[in-house]
């Protein structure tokens, strides 16, 4: 088992606040970095005039970005995401949070231009974004690959200015390892998960939900409709972060820190399953990862028998097997409701949720 500092870094890397769907956010993030290169290497004023842009994205990213509404602008499509990235004030992986009235006017004007963005789809799976901006005879390029905010390479005018030196995070090896980690009751790890639960729970309180099903499906729908929600993502997914966070928040209100081991178990299981299943694919992530992870955490509240926990995970998985991802769209709310129903039919602490 790895030391606790490494595990804290793993959790911190997989739990992040992001406004909007993470595929449009990834495209916007790449273009924000590409635009910043002009300010760094060319002129403090950055790009200007009749610049051109291009982007190459994976088929998985294309599918999701084509179906979800981009926050602030409330419209679908890659053009809106790219334009938001070019003009955002945010420098990190939360590009839609950095758009005010001034930026929105610039974005609106850019979207009225014709043929400013060329879009190509690469026949690869997972997360891949290659964003390019050409202006005044110079060109910037930023490649994001592997995870939504992992900058693989950066170029300006053909010269590679940076490449990914991101410290590799630890990969969980088995459910047995996760079980043993949780049994240690480490305060540092539980504190991280507690912050996740509380931060996610603010949405539950903000909209006055009184039911876990209404909250999970309602928040997913709002997010897919382009509402500017500050959602805590887990393994790059806001919907899956909602799915895991809201049930545990409701239990946390009733039982406090007693539920933290179960919540930690669920989040670590989500990370573990993502290692093998990927962050994004043609399979529904709520059905294929989050439902089994939630079932694992809820099972730990009832039993310390790892075999029973695995059986509950498998039963949940089988009930939802075959549910496909057809994009990031409002119907994801119905899938979240269906996945939560499957978990409830397998394991459900009635007095807590």
Secondary structure, DSSP 8 states (H G I E B T S, - for coil): ---HHHHHHHHHHHEEEEES-HHHHHHHHHHHHHHHHHHHHT-TT-S-SS-EEEEEEEHHHHHHHTTSEETTTTEESHHHHHHHHHH-S--SS-GGGG--HHHHHHHHHHHHSSS-EEEEEES--S-EEEEEEEETTEEEEEEEESSTT-EEEEEETTEEEEE-----------HHHHHHHHHT--HHHHHHHHHHHHHHHHHHHHTT--SHHHHHHHHHHHHHTT---EEEEETTBHHHHHHHHHHHHHHHHHHGGGGHHHHHHHHHHHHHHHHHH-SS-SB-HIIIIIHHHHHHHHHHTT---HHHHHHHHHHHHHHHTT-B---SSTTHHHHHHHHHHHHHHH---TTT-
